[in-house]
Amino acid sequence: ERRFSTLTRIAVAQSLSKDPAAALATANQALSITPSDTIDPSMLDELEALIAVQFDAGDRTGAGQTLKRLVQAAGKIKRDSARLSVISAQARAGDVGAALTSAGQSPLALARVAEIQVRAGDRSAALTTLRRISAAAMATPEQQNAQQLAYIASVQFRAGDQRNGAANFAQAARIASGGGQPVASPMAFLTHLPRLQQVAAAQTLAGDGKGASKTLEEALRFARMHPDDAGRSSNLNVIARAFAEAGDRAAAIRVLREARAITNKVAGDHNQRSALLLEIAEIEAEAGYVKEAVETLDHLWNAMWKATSKQMIQDAETKIASIRDERAKTQAKAKLNDLVGKLKAAPHWTTGLRVAFALGSDWLAKLAAIQARVGNHAEAAVTFQQAVEAASMPFGATDPFSFERIALAQARAGHWQAAFQWAGKLAEPEARAVSLLSIARGILQRLGVKSCEFSTLAC
């Protein structure tokens, strides 16, 4: 199943890269290793994406055959999501008539068909499909769902029906925030905040930046409800990033300043405080606020690095103690001692933080991306290489997906050729495949390709 999923993601990336022949070959390879009787509910999204790959590559016969497999698998699942998968697959395979018949009067299903028509460039047909959505159907209780309304609104907006799209976005935001009712529980943010974030994300994707900013201002009210400083700062970071993505840079920097002030008060875990500050710097750099990003990194280096490094060294010593091979243990100790020596002699943040974070590949990948964003590409190249080395260390703070995340960050920063060099040499086949796929995704994102427009699998 994991191999099938990985091959599907590769096929999607190849299709997005305008290589239909390669995409079709990969799609057929994925389908060949998955017998029809082994398909489970979690694989319906993959099958739908493969149908799109086949159809876009001109293989309508293959798309039709895959559609039959999807319908067969969905028939075993008694869920609305399975029905929607069938409708989407019918539209993706070019049988819009069958998709519309299957959709009936369901606003969500009709919006799904219209979305696929928008993706195919036929906005006129999408608008015709959207007109099938009746006011009566939209007024039913099951349609008063913020996430569904936001999705329908995003399709309307992208199809050119901004009036109805904006109205449904506004209604979705009202529902997500509790319908204007007083907030009864101090923990209400757990429910309302993610819903408002989903609505704002849909508005941003649809191109309604002003609407997204308005929704995010309401989300801020719930983000500040978190009972502890670390949680509140983390919530604000998420909102700030969303503001930046919506194009409201002034609001993003305003919220980041608030987050940084709160982070400085976080008690206890130094690693947690450092992680929050690094995230703030990352968002500042991505939003184009180079001066603020550098100030945050300076603060992180001057105020936090000693405690953070001490904790990371202690964690590494614990991991080294558990290594059974004496030779490997000796080598690990030598590496750690060398690191400690460099740490004591480290200069300012540009290299100092790289040494301080030397045991955490994710920390290093984030730092390298920030260095590239602020224009320090030479330092970024060194930091990315160190991130790869950290991911390979027996005492590094890593997980199996570290290489994938490093590759994506490196490609997004414009250093894809260097990433390609190390990713192609990884010994473990799956790690090598997903890392190379992440490089392709990073390049596409850097080129401005909205991979989510094709499939959520490419996000």
N, C-alpha and C positions, 0 to 999 in steps of 0.2 A: 504493500500500500504506500509506503514512504517513497519507493522508487517511482511508482506511478505518479504520485503528487509532484515529485521533483521534475520528472520529464514533462509533466503538464505545464509547470511554471516556465520551464525552458522554452517550450513551444510558444507560450504566450509572449515571452520576451522576444523571441525570434520574429513573431508576427508583428509586434510593435516596432521592431527594427527594420520592417519592410523587407524581410527575407522569407516570402511565403513558401518557397520550395523547401528550405530547411525546416521551417515551422511545421509543414505538413509531414515531412519525414519523421520528425520528433513526435508529433501527435500520433502518427500511426504506430510508432514504436511503443508509446505509452499504452495505446489501446490493445496492442498485441500481447502485453504481459498481464492483462487483467481480464480473466474470463467473466462473462456476463453474470454467472451465478455467484460471483464473489463480490459484486458491487453492493456497498452499503450506503446508508443515508449520507455519510460524510463525503462521499465521492460524487454526489450529484453536481456540485459546483464545478468540479474538475471536468466532468463530462460536458457540461454546458460550455465551458471555455474551449474544450477541444472541438465542439461543433462549430463554434465561431471561427476557430483557426482553419478548420477544413473548408468552411463556406468562403472565407476571405481568400483562401488559396485557390478557389475555383473547383474544389472537390465536392460538388453538391450531392453526388451519390454517396460518398463517404459520410457526409454530414447527416444524410437521411438514415444511414445505417446506425450511426452513433445515436441519433435521436431515438430510434427504436429501442436501443439498449437502455437509454435513460428512462423512456416511458415504462419499460419492463421493470426497471429497478424502482421507479417511483410508485408503481402500482402496489408494491409491497409495503409502502409507508403511508400510514393514515395521518398525514399532516398537511396543513395548508402550504407549508414551505415546499413540499414535494410537488404539489399542484402548480405552484408558481415556477418551479424549475422546469416542468414540462412546457408551460406556456412560453417561458423565455427561450427554451431550446427550440420550440416550433418556430418562433420568430427569427431566431439566429440562423436556423436552417433554411430560411427563405419562405416558409409557409405561414405568412402573416394571416391569411384567411382562417386557417385552423387555429392559430393562436388567439385571434379575436373571438372565435366561436367558443373556445375553451375559457376565455376570460369572462364571457357573459357581461354582467353589469358590475363586476367587482372593480372599484376604483383603483385598488392597488395593482391588480393584474393588468388592467388597461394601461396604467402608467408604466408598467414594466415593458409592455409591447411598444409604447410610444418612446421609451428611452432607447430601445434598440433601433428604432427608426431614426432617432436623432443621431445616434452613433454612426449610422449608415449614411448620414448626410441628408436625409429626406425629412426636413422639418415640416413641410407641408402635410405629408402623410401623418406625422406625429401629432400635429394639431388636430387633424381630422379624428384620429384615435382618441385624443384627449376630450374632444367634444362629446364622446359617448358617455363620459362620466356625468351622471345626473346629479342635480342638487339634492334630490331625495336620498340617493345612495351615499353621498358625502355626509349627510346629516345623521346617519345611523350611528348608534353607540359604538360599534366596533371600529368606526372610522375616526372616532375622537381619540386618536392615539398620536402622540407628538411625533414619534419617529416615522410612522407611516405618512402622516400629513406632510412632514418635511420632505420626505422622499417624493411624494406626488408634486409638491410645490417646486422642487428642484427640476423635475422633468418639465413641468409647465414653463418654468423660467427659461430653461435652455432651448425649449422648442419655440420660444418667442412670445409666449403668453405671460408677460410680466405682471399684468394686472391680477389675474387669478393666482399666479405664483406668489406674488408678494402678500396677497390676502391670506393664503394658506400658510405661508411662512409665519405671518403674524399670529395666526390662530394656533399654530404648533408651538410657538414660543409661549403663548398664554397658558396653554395646557401644561407645558413642561415646567412652568414656574408655579403651578398650583391653581391656575384659573383665577388669579387675583384674590384668592382667599388668604387670610392671615396665616402666617407660618406658625403651626402649633408646637412643633418639636424642634429642639436645638440640633437634632441630628437630621433635619429635613434635607440638608445638603447632599446626603448620601443618595437620595432619590432624585432631587430636582437638578443638581449640578450636572451629572452625566447626560441627562435628557436635554438640557439647554446647550451643552457642548455639541451634542449630535445635531441639533437644529442649526447651530451656528456653522458647523462643518459643512452641512448640506448647502447652506446659503453661500458660503465661500466657494464651494465647488461649482455652484450654479452661476457665480459671477455677481452675486448680490452682496458686495462688501459692506455697504452701508447698513443693510439689514443685519448682517452678521455682527457688526460692531454694536448695534443696538441690543441684540440678543446677548452678547458677551457682557455688556454692562449689567444686565439683569443677572447673568451667571456670577458676576463678581460678588453680588450680595450673598449668594450661597457659599461661594468659595471662602469667604471670610468667616464662615460659621464653624470651621473646623476647630475642635477644642484645644489643639496643641499647636505650638509655633511651627514645628517641622511640617505637619500636615497642611497647615494654612499656607506656608511658603510654597510647598509642592503644588497645591491647588492654584496659587497665583501664577506660578511658572507655566502651568498648562494654559491658563487663560491668556497670559502674555504671548505665548507662542501662537495661539489662535488669532489674537489681534494682529500679530505680524503677518500671518498668512492671509488675513482678510484685507491687508493693505493699510491698516490703521497703525502706523508706526509710532505716532505720538502716544496713543493709548497703550501700546506695548511697552514703551520705555517707562511710562508712568507706573504701570503695574509692576514692572521689574524692579523699579526703585523701592516700591513698597515691599516686594518680596525680599530684596536684599537686606532691608532694615530689619525685617522679621527674622531672617536667617541668622543674622548676627546675634540674635538673642536665644537661638536654639541651645538648649542645655544638654550636656551629656555626650552623646555619640559624636566624636569629631569627624568620623568618616561620613556620617549623614550630613553634617554641616558642609563639609567639603564637596560632597556630591551635589548638594543644592546650589552652592556657589558656582560650581563648574557648569551646571545646567543653565544658570542665569547668564553666565558669560557666553555660552553656546547660543542662546536665543538672541542676546545682544549682537553677537557677531553676525548671525544669520539675518537679522533685521537691518544690518548696515551701520549699527552704532559701534564703530570700531573703538572710539575713545572710551566709551563706557565698558566695553568688553575688556579692554586692557586694564582699566581701573579695577574691575572685579577680579581679574587674574592676579594683579599686584596685591590686592587685599588678601586673596586666597594664599598666595605665597608667603606674605609677611606675617599673617595672623594665624594661619591654619596648618602649614606644612609640617611643623615639628610633631604636633600631636597626631596628625593623620599618618605620617610616616612611621612613627613609633608603633601605632596599632597595626599597620600593615606588616611591619617587620616581625612583630610578635606572632601574627597569624602565619607568616611564612615559616618561622621557627617551629611552630606547632606542626605544620605540614611536613617539614623536613624530618622531624623526629619520627614520623610515621613511615618514612621510606625504609623498606626492608633491605634493599640492595645497598651494601656498605659503600661501594664505589660511587653509586649515584648519589648517596647521601653526602659523601665527602665533596663531590663536585657541586652539589646544591649549596652546601655551606660556604664553599669558596666564592660562588657567585653572589651569595647574599652578603658576605663580608666585603666584597668588592663594591657592591651597591651601597652599603653603609658608608664606606670611605668616600665614594663620590658624592653622596648626599651631604656629608659634612663640608665638602668643598664647593658645593653647587652655588652658582651665581643667581641672578634674578629669575623671574618666573619663566622666561622663554626656554631655559634649559633646566632650571631648578625644579619646576613642577614635573618635567619629564622624568627626572630622577626620583622625585618623591612618589610618583605614581608607577614606578617601574614594575611593580608586581601585579598591576591590574590592567589587562589588555583593553577593557572597555573604557576605563578612565583615559588611557593613553590615546585611544582612537578619537574620543571626544576632544581631547586637548589638541591633537593634530589637526582635526577639522577646524577648530577655532584658529589655530596658528595660520592655516591656509586662508581663512576668511579675512584675517587682519593683514594679509599680505606677506606673511613670513613663511614662504614656501620651502625654503631650505631647511628651516627648523622642522616644519611639518613633515617633510620627507623622512627625516631622522626619527621623529616621534612615531610615525606610522610603522617604520621598520622595527622599532622597539616594541610596538604593540604586538606585532606578529611574533616576535621572540618571546614576549610575555605569555602569549597564548600557548606557547609550546613548553613553557617551564613546568616542571613537576610540582612546584610550590606556588604557581601563579593563581591569582583569584579569577579563574576562568570557568567557562562551561562549554559544552559541545558546539554551541552556536557562535562562539567568539570570532572565529575566522570569517563567518558570514557577515557579521556586523562590521568588522574591520574593513572588509572588501567593499561593502556598500559605502561606508564613510569615505574611504580613500578615493573611490571612483567619483562620488559626488563632489569631492574637493578638487577634481581635475587631475588626480594622480593615478589614473586607471592603468597606465602602462606599468608602473611599478607594482601595482596590485596584481596585475596579470602575471608578472614574473614569479612572485612567490606562490600565488594561488594554484598555478599550473603544476607546481612541484609538491603539493601536499600529498602525503602518502595514502591517506584514507580516502577512498573513492567518493563517498558521499560528501565529505568535507570539501573536497576539490570541486565537485559539481555545484554545490550550493554557493561556494565562494565565487566561482566564475559567473554563475547566474546573478549574484549580487552585484558584480562588476557591471554586467549588462544593464541591470536595473538602475544603478547609479549613473551610468552614462545617459540613459534615457531621461532620468529625472533632471540631469544637468542640462539636457537639450530642451527641457520644457515639456516633454511628453507626459500627459496625464495618464499614467498606466491604469488608474482606477476607472478611467473611462472605458477601458476594454474589459477588464475583469478585476474583481477584488483580489484575485490570486496574484496579480502583478504588483500589488501595493507594497 
